Amino acid sequence: MVTRGEVSKKTPKKLGKPATYTVVREGGDRWRIAAVQKTKHKPLMEAISFKFKPATRPATRPAAR
């Protein structure tokens, strides 16, 4: 699972720190986080990556109300 967020006292201008979670399923409906990797956002490298592998671009969703 990949998420993006930012910690700030005010509303952040943009979300810049991707976090990749590796989750494992244990039994029926129980999931556990096995590993987390947080990386500083590098827009240029991300744009290059998405250009060559468009399927890696995260899906966008409208903001919750």
PDB file of N, CA, C, O and CB in Angstrom:
ATOM      1  N   MET A   1       0.851  -1.134   0.000  1.00  0.00           N
ATOM      2  CA  MET A   1       0.000   0.000   0.000  1.00  0.00           C
ATOM      3  C   MET A   1       0.914   1.217   0.000  1.00  0.00           C
ATOM      4  O   MET A   1       1.929   1.239   0.696  1.00  0.00           O
ATOM      5  CB  MET A   1      -0.978  -0.014   1.208  1.00  0.00           C
ATOM      6  N   VAL A   2       0.551   2.229  -0.782  1.00  0.00           N
ATOM      7  CA  VAL A   2       1.331   3.460  -0.842  1.00  0.00           C
ATOM      8  C   VAL A   2       0.433   4.615  -0.422  1.00  0.00           C
ATOM      9  O   VAL A   2      -0.694   4.752  -0.897  1.00  0.00           O
ATOM     10  CB  VAL A   2       1.918   3.694  -2.273  1.00  0.00           C
ATOM     11  N   THR A   3       0.957   5.444   0.478  1.00  0.00           N
ATOM     12  CA  THR A   3       0.225   6.626   0.915  1.00  0.00           C
ATOM     13  C   THR A   3       1.131   7.831   0.757  1.00  0.00           C
ATOM     14  O   THR A   3       2.335   7.692   0.543  1.00  0.00           O
ATOM     15  CB  THR A   3      -0.264   6.483   2.386  1.00  0.00           C
ATOM     16  N   ARG A   4       0.551   9.008   0.863  1.00  0.00           N
ATOM     17  CA  ARG A   4       1.348  10.227   0.815  1.00  0.00           C
ATOM     18  C   ARG A   4       0.762  11.186   1.830  1.00  0.00           C
ATOM     19  O   ARG A   4      -0.457  11.339   1.907  1.00  0.00           O
ATOM     20  CB  ARG A   4       1.369  10.856  -0.622  1.00  0.00           C
ATOM     21  N   GLY A   5       1.609  11.830   2.607  1.00  0.00           N
ATOM     22  CA  GLY A   5       1.111  12.744   3.619  1.00  0.00           C
ATOM     23  C   GLY A   5       2.175  13.713   4.076  1.00  0.00           C
ATOM     24  O   GLY A   5       3.313  13.692   3.607  1.00  0.00           O
ATOM     25  N   GLU A   6       1.781  14.555   4.992  1.00  0.00           N
ATOM     26  CA  GLU A   6       2.684  15.576   5.523  1.00  0.00           C
ATOM     27  C   GLU A   6       2.209  15.917   6.924  1.00  0.00           C
ATOM     28  O   GLU A   6       1.007  15.933   7.188  1.00  0.00           O
ATOM     29  CB  GLU A   6       2.724  16.856   4.604  1.00  0.00           C
ATOM     30  N   VAL A   7       3.139  16.188   7.818  1.00  0.00           N
ATOM     31  CA  VAL A   7       2.813  16.618   9.174  1.00  0.00           C
ATOM     32  C   VAL A   7       3.066  18.113   9.246  1.00  0.00           C
ATOM     33  O   VAL A   7       4.144  18.590   8.892  1.00  0.00           O
ATOM     34  CB  VAL A   7       3.655  15.841  10.252  1.00  0.00           C
ATOM     35  N   SER A   8       2.052  18.854   9.712  1.00  0.00           N
ATOM     36  CA  SER A   8       2.172  20.303   9.757  1.00  0.00           C
ATOM     37  C   SER A   8       1.182  20.871  10.760  1.00  0.00           C
ATOM     38  O   SER A   8       0.118  20.293  10.984  1.00  0.00           O
ATOM     39  CB  SER A   8       1.944  20.914   8.365  1.00  0.00           C
ATOM     40  N   LYS A   9       1.529  22.003  11.365  1.00  0.00           N
ATOM     41  CA  LYS A   9       0.589  22.663  12.269  1.00  0.00           C
ATOM     42  C   LYS A   9      -0.558  23.276  11.484  1.00  0.00           C
ATOM     43  O   LYS A   9      -1.688  23.334  11.969  1.00  0.00           O
ATOM     44  CB  LYS A   9       1.299  23.740  13.102  1.00  0.00           C
ATOM     45  N   LYS A  10      -0.269  23.735  10.268  1.00  0.00           N
ATOM     46  CA  LYS A  10      -1.284  24.295   9.379  1.00  0.00           C
ATOM     47  C   LYS A  10      -1.554  23.293   8.264  1.00  0.00           C
ATOM     48  O   LYS A  10      -0.880  22.268   8.165  1.00  0.00           O
ATOM     49  CB  LYS A  10      -0.831  25.675   8.796  1.00  0.00           C
ATOM     50  N   THR A  11      -2.535  23.591   7.434  1.00  0.00           N
ATOM     51  CA  THR A  11      -2.808  22.727   6.290  1.00  0.00           C
ATOM     52  C   THR A  11      -1.617  22.777   5.340  1.00  0.00           C
ATOM     53  O   THR A  11      -1.240  23.856   4.883  1.00  0.00           O
ATOM     54  CB  THR A  11      -4.118  23.155   5.562  1.00  0.00           C
ATOM     55  N   PRO A  12      -1.017  21.619   5.034  1.00  0.00           N
ATOM     56  CA  PRO A  12       0.133  21.637   4.133  1.00  0.00           C
ATOM     57  C   PRO A  12      -0.259  22.061   2.721  1.00  0.00           C
ATOM     58  O   PRO A  12      -1.373  21.792   2.272  1.00  0.00           O
ATOM     59  CB  PRO A  12       0.790  20.265   4.095  1.00  0.00           C
ATOM     60  N   LYS A  13       0.661  22.725   2.026  1.00  0.00           N
ATOM     61  CA  LYS A  13       0.404  23.174   0.656  1.00  0.00           C
ATOM     62  C   LYS A  13       0.354  21.997  -0.308  1.00  0.00           C
ATOM     63  O   LYS A  13      -0.415  22.007  -1.269  1.00  0.00           O
ATOM     64  CB  LYS A  13       1.476  24.169   0.211  1.00  0.00           C
ATOM     65  N   LYS A  14       1.174  20.986  -0.052  1.00  0.00           N
ATOM     66  CA  LYS A  14       1.142  19.783  -0.880  1.00  0.00           C
ATOM     67  C   LYS A  14       1.611  18.600  -0.047  1.00  0.00           C
ATOM     68  O   LYS A  14       2.306  18.758   0.957  1.00  0.00           O
ATOM     69  CB  LYS A  14       2.025  19.950  -2.152  1.00  0.00           C
ATOM     70  N   LEU A  15       1.223  17.430  -0.481  1.00  0.00           N
ATOM     71  CA  LEU A  15       1.619  16.213   0.214  1.00  0.00           C
ATOM     72  C   LEU A  15       2.927  15.725  -0.388  1.00  0.00           C
ATOM     73  O   LEU A  15       3.005  15.472  -1.590  1.00  0.00           O
ATOM     74  CB  LEU A  15       0.513  15.116   0.120  1.00  0.00           C
ATOM     75  N   GLY A  16       3.952  15.594   0.444  1.00  0.00           N
ATOM     76  CA  GLY A  16       5.247  15.344  -0.130  1.00  0.00           C
ATOM     77  C   GLY A  16       6.010  14.133   0.335  1.00  0.00           C
ATOM     78  O   GLY A  16       7.079  13.857  -0.209  1.00  0.00           O
ATOM     79  N   LYS A  17       5.523  13.389   1.314  1.00  0.00           N
ATOM     80  CA  LYS A  17       6.303  12.261   1.823  1.00  0.00           C
ATOM     81  C   LYS A  17       5.565  10.944   1.586  1.00  0.00           C
ATOM     82  O   LYS A  17       4.677  10.578   2.355  1.00  0.00           O
ATOM     83  CB  LYS A  17       6.599  12.444   3.324  1.00  0.00           C
ATOM     84  N   PRO A  18       5.933  10.240   0.523  1.00  0.00           N
ATOM     85  CA  PRO A  18       5.307   8.935   0.291  1.00  0.00           C
ATOM     86  C   PRO A  18       5.759   7.918   1.336  1.00  0.00           C
ATOM     87  O   PRO A  18       6.905   7.937   1.786  1.00  0.00           O
ATOM     88  CB  PRO A  18       5.639   8.424  -1.121  1.00  0.00           C
ATOM     89  N   ALA A  19       4.854   7.047   1.708  1.00  0.00           N
ATOM     90  CA  ALA A  19       5.175   5.943   2.607  1.00  0.00           C
ATOM     91  C   ALA A  19       4.647   4.671   1.966  1.00  0.00           C
ATOM     92  O   ALA A  19       3.490   4.606   1.549  1.00  0.00           O
ATOM     93  CB  ALA A  19       4.565   6.160   4.044  1.00  0.00           C
ATOM     94  N   THR A  20       5.496   3.672   1.891  1.00  0.00           N
ATOM     95  CA  THR A  20       5.101   2.387   1.331  1.00  0.00           C
ATOM     96  C   THR A  20       4.987   1.393   2.484  1.00  0.00           C
ATOM     97  O   THR A  20       5.940   1.191   3.237  1.00  0.00           O
ATOM     98  CB  THR A  20       6.128   1.891   0.245  1.00  0.00           C
ATOM     99  N   TYR A  21       3.825   0.780   2.614  1.00  0.00           N
ATOM    100  CA  TYR A  21       3.572  -0.204   3.660  1.00  0.00           C
ATOM    101  C   TYR A  21       3.479  -1.582   3.021  1.00  0.00           C
ATOM    102  O   TYR A  21       2.782  -1.766   2.023  1.00  0.00           O
ATOM    103  CB  TYR A  21       2.272   0.133   4.450  1.00  0.00           C
ATOM    104  N   THR A  22       4.180  -2.541   3.595  1.00  0.00           N
ATOM    105  CA  THR A  22       4.031  -3.930   3.192  1.00  0.00           C
ATOM    106  C   THR A  22       3.148  -4.577   4.242  1.00  0.00           C
ATOM    107  O   THR A  22       3.495  -4.609   5.422  1.00  0.00           O
ATOM    108  CB  THR A  22       5.426  -4.667   3.053  1.00  0.00           C
ATOM    109  N   VAL A  23       2.011  -5.090   3.812  1.00  0.00           N
ATOM    110  CA  VAL A  23       1.067  -5.688   4.749  1.00  0.00           C
ATOM    111  C   VAL A  23       0.930  -7.179   4.471  1.00  0.00           C
ATOM    112  O   VAL A  23       1.064  -7.631   3.334  1.00  0.00           O
ATOM    113  CB  VAL A  23      -0.306  -4.993   4.659  1.00  0.00           C
ATOM    114  N   VAL A  24       0.663  -7.926   5.522  1.00  0.00           N
ATOM    115  CA  VAL A  24       0.464  -9.372   5.391  1.00  0.00           C
ATOM    116  C   VAL A  24      -0.881  -9.732   6.001  1.00  0.00           C
ATOM    117  O   VAL A  24      -1.313  -9.137   6.988  1.00  0.00           O
ATOM    118  CB  VAL A  24       1.621 -10.172   6.077  1.00  0.00           C
ATOM    119  N   ARG A  25      -1.517 -10.691   5.412  1.00  0.00           N
ATOM    120  CA  ARG A  25      -2.821 -11.145   5.893  1.00  0.00           C
ATOM    121  C   ARG A  25      -2.620 -12.339   6.806  1.00  0.00           C
ATOM    122  O   ARG A  25      -1.929 -13.295   6.454  1.00  0.00           O
ATOM    123  CB  ARG A  25      -3.763 -11.508   4.712  1.00  0.00           C
ATOM    124  N   GLU A  26      -3.226 -12.277   7.973  1.00  0.00           N
ATOM    125  CA  GLU A  26      -3.146 -13.375   8.938  1.00  0.00           C
ATOM    126  C   GLU A  26      -4.555 -13.874   9.212  1.00  0.00           C
ATOM    127  O   GLU A  26      -5.348 -13.195   9.864  1.00  0.00           O
ATOM    128  CB  GLU A  26      -2.444 -12.923  10.263  1.00  0.00           C
ATOM    129  N   GLY A  27      -4.854 -15.033   8.725  1.00  0.00           N
ATOM    130  CA  GLY A  27      -6.181 -15.581   8.952  1.00  0.00           C
ATOM    131  C   GLY A  27      -7.243 -14.854   8.158  1.00  0.00           C
ATOM    132  O   GLY A  27      -6.951 -14.258   7.122  1.00  0.00           O
ATOM    133  N   GLY A  28      -8.466 -14.899   8.634  1.00  0.00           N
ATOM    134  CA  GLY A  28      -9.625 -14.330   7.948  1.00  0.00           C
ATOM    135  C   GLY A  28      -9.479 -12.886   7.519  1.00  0.00           C
ATOM    136  O   GLY A  28      -9.038 -12.614   6.403  1.00  0.00           O
ATOM    137  N   ASP A  29      -9.845 -11.950   8.392  1.00  0.00           N
ATOM    138  CA  ASP A  29      -9.847 -10.535   8.033  1.00  0.00           C
ATOM    139  C   ASP A  29      -8.767  -9.741   8.749  1.00  0.00           C
ATOM    140  O   ASP A  29      -8.848  -8.513   8.794  1.00  0.00           O
ATOM    141  CB  ASP A  29     -11.189  -9.935   8.333  1.00  0.00           C
ATOM    142  N   ARG A  30      -7.786 -10.382   9.295  1.00  0.00           N
ATOM    143  CA  ARG A  30      -6.750  -9.687  10.060  1.00  0.00           C
ATOM    144  C   ARG A  30      -5.537  -9.375   9.183  1.00  0.00           C
ATOM    145  O   ARG A  30      -4.979 -10.258   8.531  1.00  0.00           O
ATOM    146  CB  ARG A  30      -6.323 -10.532  11.271  1.00  0.00           C
ATOM    147  N   TRP A  31      -5.141  -8.095   9.181  1.00  0.00           N
ATOM    148  CA  TRP A  31      -3.992  -7.631   8.423  1.00  0.00           C
ATOM    149  C   TRP A  31      -2.988  -7.012   9.371  1.00  0.00           C
ATOM    150  O   TRP A  31      -3.376  -6.393  10.362  1.00  0.00           O
ATOM    151  CB  TRP A  31      -4.411  -6.626   7.337  1.00  0.00           C
ATOM    152  N   ARG A  32      -1.702  -7.165   9.085  1.00  0.00           N
ATOM    153  CA  ARG A  32      -0.644  -6.562   9.904  1.00  0.00           C
ATOM    154  C   ARG A  32       0.358  -5.855   9.004  1.00  0.00           C
ATOM    155  O   ARG A  32       0.624  -6.288   7.883  1.00  0.00           O
ATOM    156  CB  ARG A  32       0.069  -7.634  10.771  1.00  0.00           C
ATOM    157  N   ILE A  33       0.907  -4.761   9.516  1.00  0.00           N
ATOM    158  CA  ILE A  33       1.958  -4.052   8.790  1.00  0.00           C
ATOM    159  C   ILE A  33       3.271  -4.776   9.063  1.00  0.00           C
ATOM    160  O   ILE A  33       3.687  -4.910  10.214  1.00  0.00           O
ATOM    161  CB  ILE A  33       2.038  -2.534   9.216  1.00  0.00           C
ATOM    162  N   ALA A  34       3.918  -5.240   8.002  1.00  0.00           N
ATOM    163  CA  ALA A  34       5.175  -5.968   8.141  1.00  0.00           C
ATOM    164  C   ALA A  34       6.382  -5.045   7.986  1.00  0.00           C
ATOM    165  O   ALA A  34       7.428  -5.288   8.588  1.00  0.00           O
ATOM    166  CB  ALA A  34       5.245  -7.092   7.116  1.00  0.00           C
ATOM    167  N   ALA A  35       6.243  -3.980   7.176  1.00  0.00           N
ATOM    168  CA  ALA A  35       7.362  -3.063   6.950  1.00  0.00           C
ATOM    169  C   ALA A  35       6.831  -1.725   6.452  1.00  0.00           C
ATOM    170  O   ALA A  35       5.776  -1.650   5.822  1.00  0.00           O
ATOM    171  CB  ALA A  35       8.375  -3.659   5.933  1.00  0.00           C
ATOM    172  N   VAL A  36       7.594  -0.662   6.754  1.00  0.00           N
ATOM    173  CA  VAL A  36       7.251   0.682   6.299  1.00  0.00           C
ATOM    174  C   VAL A  36       8.513   1.337   5.753  1.00  0.00           C
ATOM    175  O   VAL A  36       9.583   1.232   6.353  1.00  0.00           O
ATOM    176  CB  VAL A  36       6.628   1.535   7.455  1.00  0.00           C
ATOM    177  N   GLN A  37       8.386   2.012   4.613  1.00  0.00           N
ATOM    178  CA  GLN A  37       9.496   2.778   4.037  1.00  0.00           C
ATOM    179  C   GLN A  37       8.992   4.177   3.740  1.00  0.00           C
ATOM    180  O   GLN A  37       8.071   4.344   2.941  1.00  0.00           O
ATOM    181  CB  GLN A  37      10.062   2.097   2.740  1.00  0.00           C
ATOM    182  N   LYS A  38       9.581   5.185   4.369  1.00  0.00           N
ATOM    183  CA  LYS A  38       9.207   6.580   4.119  1.00  0.00           C
ATOM    184  C   LYS A  38      10.354   7.249   3.389  1.00  0.00           C
ATOM    185  O   LYS A  38      11.516   7.108   3.772  1.00  0.00           O
ATOM    186  CB  LYS A  38       8.870   7.336   5.450  1.00  0.00           C
ATOM    187  N   THR A  39      10.021   7.978   2.338  1.00  0.00           N
ATOM    188  CA  THR A  39      11.029   8.584   1.490  1.00  0.00           C
ATOM    189  C   THR A  39      10.649  10.021   1.184  1.00  0.00           C
ATOM    190  O   THR A  39       9.478  10.331   0.965  1.00  0.00           O
ATOM    191  CB  THR A  39      11.205   7.783   0.193  1.00  0.00           C
ATOM    192  N   LYS A  40      11.642  10.893   1.171  1.00  0.00           N
ATOM    193  CA  LYS A  40      11.384  12.275   0.797  1.00  0.00           C
ATOM    194  C   LYS A  40      10.927  12.319  -0.650  1.00  0.00           C
ATOM    195  O   LYS A  40      11.460  11.609  -1.504  1.00  0.00           O
ATOM    196  CB  LYS A  40      12.639  13.155   1.005  1.00  0.00           C
ATOM    197  N   HIS A  41       9.944  13.151  -0.917  1.00  0.00           N
ATOM    198  CA  HIS A  41       9.356  13.273  -2.251  1.00  0.00           C
ATOM    199  C   HIS A  41      10.316  13.995  -3.202  1.00  0.00           C
ATOM    200  O   HIS A  41      10.822  15.071  -2.883  1.00  0.00           O
ATOM    201  CB  HIS A  41       8.008  14.023  -2.179  1.00  0.00           C
ATOM    202  N   LYS A  42      10.559  13.402  -4.360  1.00  0.00           N
ATOM    203  CA  LYS A  42      11.402  13.995  -5.395  1.00  0.00           C
ATOM    204  C   LYS A  42      10.576  14.056  -6.680  1.00  0.00           C
ATOM    205  O   LYS A  42      10.546  13.098  -7.452  1.00  0.00           O
ATOM    206  CB  LYS A  42      12.736  13.170  -5.603  1.00  0.00           C
ATOM    207  N   PRO A  43       9.899  15.204  -6.903  1.00  0.00           N
ATOM    208  CA  PRO A  43       8.967  15.301  -8.028  1.00  0.00           C
ATOM    209  C   PRO A  43       9.565  14.968  -9.396  1.00  0.00           C
ATOM    210  O   PRO A  43       8.910  14.315 -10.208  1.00  0.00           O
ATOM    211  CB  PRO A  43       8.409  16.670  -8.074  1.00  0.00           C
ATOM    212  N   LEU A  44      10.779  15.400  -9.660  1.00  0.00           N
ATOM    213  CA  LEU A  44      11.373  15.133 -10.974  1.00  0.00           C
ATOM    214  C   LEU A  44      11.571  13.635 -11.189  1.00  0.00           C
ATOM    215  O   LEU A  44      11.223  13.113 -12.248  1.00  0.00           O
ATOM    216  CB  LEU A  44      12.717  15.869 -11.116  1.00  0.00           C
ATOM    217  N   MET A  45      12.119  12.947 -10.206  1.00  0.00           N
ATOM    218  CA  MET A  45      12.350  11.511 -10.345  1.00  0.00           C
ATOM    219  C   MET A  45      11.027  10.751 -10.434  1.00  0.00           C
ATOM    220  O   MET A  45      10.924   9.760 -11.156  1.00  0.00           O
ATOM    221  CB  MET A  45      13.183  10.987  -9.167  1.00  0.00           C
ATOM    222  N   GLU A  46      10.014  11.219  -9.695  1.00  0.00           N
ATOM    223  CA  GLU A  46       8.707  10.594  -9.753  1.00  0.00           C
ATOM    224  C   GLU A  46       8.108  10.757 -11.157  1.00  0.00           C
ATOM    225  O   GLU A  46       7.557   9.804 -11.707  1.00  0.00           O
ATOM    226  CB  GLU A  46       7.771  11.200  -8.684  1.00  0.00           C
ATOM    227  N   ALA A  47       8.214  11.950 -11.731  1.00  0.00           N
ATOM    228  CA  ALA A  47       7.683  12.207 -13.075  1.00  0.00           C
ATOM    229  C   ALA A  47       8.368  11.313 -14.114  1.00  0.00           C
ATOM    230  O   ALA A  47       7.711  10.780 -15.008  1.00  0.00           O
ATOM    231  CB  ALA A  47       7.868  13.694 -13.450  1.00  0.00           C
ATOM    232  N   ILE A  48       9.669  11.153 -13.994  1.00  0.00           N
ATOM    233  CA  ILE A  48      10.411  10.290 -14.919  1.00  0.00           C
ATOM    234  C   ILE A  48       9.950   8.845 -14.765  1.00  0.00           C
ATOM    235  O   ILE A  48       9.738   8.143 -15.753  1.00  0.00           O
ATOM    236  CB  ILE A  48      11.938  10.399 -14.672  1.00  0.00           C
ATOM    237  N   SER A  49       9.799   8.411 -13.523  1.00  0.00           N
ATOM    238  CA  SER A  49       9.356   7.045 -13.255  1.00  0.00           C
ATOM    239  C   SER A  49       7.981   6.777 -13.855  1.00  0.00           C
ATOM    240  O   SER A  49       7.768   5.737 -14.478  1.00  0.00           O
ATOM    241  CB  SER A  49       9.329   6.783 -11.754  1.00  0.00           C
ATOM    242  N   PHE A  50       7.031   7.723 -13.668  1.00  0.00           N
ATOM    243  CA  PHE A  50       5.683   7.552 -14.189  1.00  0.00           C
ATOM    244  C   PHE A  50       5.665   7.599 -15.718  1.00  0.00           C
ATOM    245  O   PHE A  50       4.818   6.964 -16.347  1.00  0.00           O
ATOM    246  CB  PHE A  50       4.761   8.625 -13.620  1.00  0.00           C
ATOM    247  N   LYS A  51       6.586   8.340 -16.313  1.00  0.00           N
ATOM    248  CA  LYS A  51       6.663   8.430 -17.770  1.00  0.00           C
ATOM    249  C   LYS A  51       6.999   7.059 -18.378  1.00  0.00           C
ATOM    250  O   LYS A  51       6.404   6.646 -19.373  1.00  0.00           O
ATOM    251  CB  LYS A  51       7.722   9.479 -18.190  1.00  0.00           C
ATOM    252  N   PHE A  52       7.967   6.363 -17.757  1.00  0.00           N
ATOM    253  CA  PHE A  52       8.408   5.073 -18.284  1.00  0.00           C
ATOM    254  C   PHE A  52       7.561   3.902 -17.798  1.00  0.00           C
ATOM    255  O   PHE A  52       7.494   2.867 -18.462  1.00  0.00           O
ATOM    256  CB  PHE A  52       9.841   4.839 -17.909  1.00  0.00           C
ATOM    257  N   LYS A  53       6.915   4.058 -16.642  1.00  0.00           N
ATOM    258  CA  LYS A  53       6.056   2.989 -16.108  1.00  0.00           C
ATOM    259  C   LYS A  53       4.756   3.610 -15.594  1.00  0.00           C
ATOM    260  O   LYS A  53       4.577   3.750 -14.384  1.00  0.00           O
ATOM    261  CB  LYS A  53       6.785   2.194 -14.962  1.00  0.00           C
ATOM    262  N   PRO A  54       3.845   3.983 -16.499  1.00  0.00           N
ATOM    263  CA  PRO A  54       2.620   4.678 -16.100  1.00  0.00           C
ATOM    264  C   PRO A  54       1.759   3.902 -15.108  1.00  0.00           C
ATOM    265  O   PRO A  54       1.008   4.505 -14.342  1.00  0.00           O
ATOM    266  CB  PRO A  54       1.807   4.984 -17.313  1.00  0.00           C
ATOM    267  N   ALA A  55       1.856   2.585 -15.111  1.00  0.00           N
ATOM    268  CA  ALA A  55       1.038   1.783 -14.196  1.00  0.00           C
ATOM    269  C   ALA A  55       1.441   1.979 -12.733  1.00  0.00           C
ATOM    270  O   ALA A  55       0.698   1.589 -11.832  1.00  0.00           O
ATOM    271  CB  ALA A  55       1.144   0.307 -14.563  1.00  0.00           C
ATOM    272  N   THR A  56       2.605   2.577 -12.487  1.00  0.00           N
ATOM    273  CA  THR A  56       3.047   2.798 -11.103  1.00  0.00           C
ATOM    274  C   THR A  56       2.474   4.076 -10.511  1.00  0.00           C
ATOM    275  O   THR A  56       2.620   4.319  -9.313  1.00  0.00           O
ATOM    276  CB  THR A  56       4.563   2.848 -11.041  1.00  0.00           C
ATOM    277  N   ARG A  57       1.826   4.898 -11.330  1.00  0.00           N
ATOM    278  CA  ARG A  57       1.233   6.149 -10.826  1.00  0.00           C
ATOM    279  C   ARG A  57       0.057   5.808  -9.902  1.00  0.00           C
ATOM    280  O   ARG A  57      -0.831   5.051 -10.292  1.00  0.00           O
ATOM    281  CB  ARG A  57       0.758   7.070 -12.014  1.00  0.00           C
ATOM    282  N   PRO A  58       0.044   6.368  -8.665  1.00  0.00           N
ATOM    283  CA  PRO A  58      -1.079   6.097  -7.751  1.00  0.00           C
ATOM    284  C   PRO A  58      -2.386   6.636  -8.317  1.00  0.00           C
ATOM    285  O   PRO A  58      -2.404   7.662  -8.998  1.00  0.00           O
ATOM    286  CB  PRO A  58      -0.812   6.719  -6.367  1.00  0.00           C
ATOM    287  N   ALA A  59      -3.462   5.945  -8.034  1.00  0.00           N
ATOM    288  CA  ALA A  59      -4.791   6.412  -8.447  1.00  0.00           C
ATOM    289  C   ALA A  59      -5.158   7.630  -7.623  1.00  0.00           C
ATOM    290  O   ALA A  59      -4.824   7.705  -6.440  1.00  0.00           O
ATOM    291  CB  ALA A  59      -5.864   5.292  -8.283  1.00  0.00           C
ATOM    292  N   THR A  60      -5.831   8.571  -8.226  1.00  0.00           N
ATOM    293  CA  THR A  60      -6.265   9.762  -7.492  1.00  0.00           C
ATOM    294  C   THR A  60      -7.727   9.620  -7.134  1.00  0.00           C
ATOM    295  O   THR A  60      -8.523   9.059  -7.886  1.00  0.00           O
ATOM    296  CB  THR A  60      -6.031  11.049  -8.320  1.00  0.00           C
ATOM    297  N   ARG A  61      -8.057  10.139  -5.976  1.00  0.00           N
ATOM    298  CA  ARG A  61      -9.435  10.115  -5.508  1.00  0.00           C
ATOM    299  C   ARG A  61      -9.822  11.511  -5.070  1.00  0.00           C
ATOM    300  O   ARG A  61      -8.965  12.272  -4.619  1.00  0.00           O
ATOM    301  CB  ARG A  61      -9.620   9.100  -4.352  1.00  0.00           C
ATOM    302  N   PRO A  62     -11.108  11.872  -5.191  1.00  0.00           N
ATOM    303  CA  PRO A  62     -11.525  13.183  -4.698  1.00  0.00           C
ATOM    304  C   PRO A  62     -11.390  13.256  -3.190  1.00  0.00           C
ATOM    305  O   PRO A  62     -11.517  12.241  -2.505  1.00  0.00           O
ATOM    306  CB  PRO A  62     -12.967  13.482  -5.112  1.00  0.00           C
ATOM    307  N   ALA A  63     -11.135  14.438  -2.670  1.00  0.00           N
ATOM    308  CA  ALA A  63     -10.991  14.635  -1.227  1.00  0.00           C
ATOM    309  C   ALA A  63     -12.301  14.325  -0.520  1.00  0.00           C
ATOM    310  O   ALA A  63     -13.380  14.619  -1.033  1.00  0.00           O
ATOM    311  CB  ALA A  63     -10.543  16.077  -0.913  1.00  0.00           C
ATOM    312  N   ALA A  64     -12.195  13.728   0.666  1.00  0.00           N
ATOM    313  CA  ALA A  64     -13.388  13.412   1.472  1.00  0.00           C
ATOM    314  C   ALA A  64     -14.027  14.692   1.977  1.00  0.00           C
ATOM    315  O   ALA A  64     -13.335  15.669   2.264  1.00  0.00           O
ATOM    316  CB  ALA A  64     -13.026  12.489   2.665  1.00  0.00           C
ATOM    317  N   ARG A  65     -15.325  14.687   2.083  1.00  0.00           N
ATOM    318  CA  ARG A  65     -16.024  15.888   2.583  1.00  0.00           C
ATOM    319  C   ARG A  65     -16.493  15.690   3.981  1.00  0.00           C
ATOM    320  O   ARG A  65     -17.098  16.590   4.563  1.00  0.00           O
ATOM    321  CB  ARG A  65     -17.204  16.245   1.703  1.00  0.00           C
TER     322      ARG A  65
END
